Amino acid sequence: MYALIDCNNFYASCERLFKPHLNGKPVVVLSNNDGCVVARSNEAKALGIAMGVPIFQIKDLVEQHQVNVFSSNYELYGDLSNRVMNILSTYSPQYEIYSIDECFLKFEGFEKFFDYQEMGLDMKNKVQKWVGIPISVGYAPTKALAKVANKIAKKFPERTKGVYIIDTEEKRIKALKWTEIGDVWGIGRQHTKRLKALGVNNAYEFTQLGDEWVRKNMTVQGLRLKNDLLGIPSIQMEDVKDKKNIACTRSFENMLDNFSDVSERVATFSANLGEKLRKQNSHCSMISVFVLSNYHRKDLEQHRAFINIKTDFPTNSTLEINRLAQIALKSIYKDGIKYKKAGVIVSALTPADEFQLKIFGGENPKHIDLMKAIDKTNKKIGGNVIRFGNNAFGKRWKMRQEHLSKCYTTRITDILTIKMN
């Protein structure tokens, strides 16, 4: 048996945790630079606020209904997520953290010793009591069906008490007929359009398609999904894997049309990535850089570009990463464009203590000691006091976060203070 545990309206729930007066009131959380809505409370959904809508487009709606708006606070959300996942991991040795607010658990040999309904309620109560975040729990014989069960638990909390189990063929068929095809885990927009054109409108009708058609049009992954929905375990638990790449991307607070400004951003991203590589004792052998104009501004000339550059040797030196990133930026930058976003990605990661030396050329040994000294000093003093020349000491780039809440659980200066009379 599998279980999918999902934190209800996670970002909004995190904001409400320290502001209980917002319970029952509409809450939305915005993306980086306060751009689009990325999370909504049930009350905000009821007002018709769609996921991904730019905040400026619903300004009147927000004011009319006094919607509470927050900037994304990933430091707070990440810490609360870790607390929830630590609790859930105690229920089974086989667990998979699927996203910041979702976790799969697998139970083998538990049938004779545990009541899944009671276990689900215990999870809900423990997470609510210890962390303060509401969750829903869905059980089923496969991961895809556990996803469906979780949706039912969340959709009908009065009847399910937040826990639902698909443990009979009757429940499976009824749940699949209730689930719209566009809501099936793993079926995206394009497949949804194609399936609806065939008259497939729900998950049950999808399972009635022939294996040959599904494999041909949706690859082997689609066939595994179909089997999973039929109750045949085909999508297995995934082990925690090393990252294949690390990215640092940001939208700018204002559009930038000067090369030196964009170059400074790329240099800052490179420094961030170099520090992350060294922290996890990794090297990279590929560096990618991209730039994007503001696609919301149809009155402006648009441009987007992406380029990969291979390093001459595996490296985690900020100096080397930034040198190559600047070369990449110069090759794709276009004068006269107002850029809204840029990013640097390092990939082809390998352990820093396991790489092949080159006879001619290679990492400057002085870089290793220099990076260690910089990381040690910045960690001790904080605030990245040692920065590289093209990081522009006079500039302190900051995302637009006009509605940012405090980091109540990670910063001592933001801890709640209680006044007693």
GITAUR-V83486 format. One record per residue. D_CENTER is the distance of its C-alpha to the mean C-alpha in whole Angstrom. Layout:
d_center = (D_CENTER;D_CENTER)
This chain:
d_center = (26;22;21;17;16;14;14;15;14;12;11;15;16;15;17;20;20;22;24;25;28;25;25;26;25;23;20;17;14;14;11;12;16;17;16;15;14;11;12;16;18;21;23;21;21;24;25;24;21;19;15;14;18;19;20;23;24;24;26;29;27;25;29;31;29;28;24;22;20;17;15;12;13;10;13;14;11;10;14;14;12;14;17;16;15;18;20;19;20;23;24;24;24;22;18;15;12;10;6;6;9;11;13;16;19;22;26;29;32;31;33;37;35;33;32;29;29;30;28;25;27;27;23;23;26;25;21;22;25;24;20;21;18;19;18;19;20;21;24;25;26;24;20;20;22;21;18;21;22;19;20;23;23;21;23;26;26;30;31;28;28;24;25;26;27;28;31;33;34;35;32;30;32;31;28;27;30;28;24;24;24;21;19;19;16;16;19;17;19;22;23;23;26;27;28;29;31;33;33;30;29;27;26;29;31;28;29;33;32;34;32;34;32;29;29;30;28;25;25;25;22;23;26;24;22;26;27;25;25;29;28;29;26;25;21;21;19;17;18;16;16;16;14;15;14;13;12;13;13;14;16;20;21;24;25;26;29;31;30;31;28;25;27;26;22;22;24;22;19;21;22;19;18;21;21;18;20;23;21;20;23;22;24;22;25;23;22;20;21;20;21;21;23;22;22;23;26;28;31;30;30;27;26;23;23;22;24;24;26;27;28;32;31;28;27;25;27;26;29;29;25;26;29;28;25;28;30;27;26;30;30;28;28;31;33;33;29;27;24;21;18;18;17;18;16;18;18;21;20;23;25;26;29;30;31;34;36;38;41;41;39;35;33;36;36;37;33;32;34;33;29;30;32;30;27;29;30;27;26;29;30;26;25;25;29;30;28;30;32;30;27;30;31;32;28;26;23;21;18;19;18;22;20;18;19;20;19;21;20;19;22;26;27;24;26;27;31;33;36;39;43)
